[in-house]
Amino acid sequence: GYPGMDVKDIDAELAEKLDYKGNNGVYINSVMDEGPAKIGGLQKGDIIIKAGSKTIDSKSVFDEQVSLRRPGDEISIIYLRNGIQANTSIKLFSKETTNKILYKNTYHSNSLSSDLTPVTAEEKDRYKIEGGIKVDNINGGPLRQMGLQNGSIILKFNGKTYNTPSEFEDAVLKSS
């Protein structure tokens, strides 16, 4: 199952930055919009210290606890937010459900021979960007001619940031 979040180990540098004195846990680096973690109330910056009945002392231990469960299973989570312990449970999604959420805003452009998706809140946070269009399934056309590859994020086109695939498509077509 998929928990709908990205976690990372807490190294000495991160622990110092967070003023975290604990010796276990993983840091939630990002949370997928509409995903299990978000539904369960988890946020970026929370520290997961227990998943199921297992104390979490590394990303690999957390990943193992998730991998032992199937989509639809619930996993109890004990976490810290601003130093205060709390608990929740999250219902793991299947890969298909996760992909539906991730790609529900995908727009297929026949004229650009590709799929266009507004960047997600998670991507904005991860890459520290304000917006843009993610390009996938490029099958020739003007985007291939520009040298773009699948997964590219277009931050600006002709000096303007686009957050709507159809507006971006119109701008590319008008410029060619």
Summary of the structure (lengths in Angstrom):
residues: 176
radius of gyration: 19.2
end to end distance: 44.1
largest distance: 58.5
contacts: 522
relative contact order: 0.14
helix: 29%
strand: 30%
